[in-house]
Amino acid sequence: QVQVVESGGGLVQAGGSLRLSCTASWGSFSNNAMGWFRQAPGKEREFVAGMTWDGSRTNYADSVKGRFTASRNNAKNASYLQMNSLKPEDTATYYCAVTTKWSRTLETRQHEYDYWGQGTQVTVSS
């Protein structure tokens, strides 16, 4: 079992940057594919980014492609989401998720992820 915790959210002006972190407070996800998702008020949770166990391959939602970068440091049991050129529509609670089913597959489907963090709030002002 893995317990993941996100951090790094906050309030930022449009055009600014934030770096979210995801760490394992218990267990390890160094052999697992991971994903980042977000949920805006009144909307369903959506896929943002995914990466394989070693971070060698990543994929992104079209809405964040070219602005967000997912990475990981398995030695530190951590993953990151670097968010640049933030827009007001990026405002949401961001979640880190770990799948025990895949290590080399880039997964966008939420139900394929087994462990979720509590989320960290990102607010982008215009």
C-alpha positions, 0 to 999 in steps of 0.5 A: 500500500502507498500513501501519497501526499501532494504539496506546492499549491498556492495562489499565483497570477496568470502567466506565473509558475508553480511546482507541485510535488508528490511524495510517498508518506508510506510505501514506495511508488518507484516501480509504478506509473503515475499520473496527475489529475485536477478537478475544478469547482463544479467540474469532473476530475480530469487527466493532466499528465502521466509518466512511466515508472522511470519518467522516460515517457510522459503524456499530457492533456492537450490543455496543458501541453507545452506548459506543464512538465511531469517528472520524477525522482525515484531515489527520493520517492517523489514526482513533480509537476512543473506548471508554467504560463498558468492561466485562470482556467488552470485553477483546480485541486490537483491530485497525484495518483499511483497505479499498481497495474502498470509501470511502462504504460501511460494511463489516462483513465482514473479508474486504473489508479489505485492510490490518490493523494488528498490534493493541493489547491492551485488558484490562478488569478487574472 
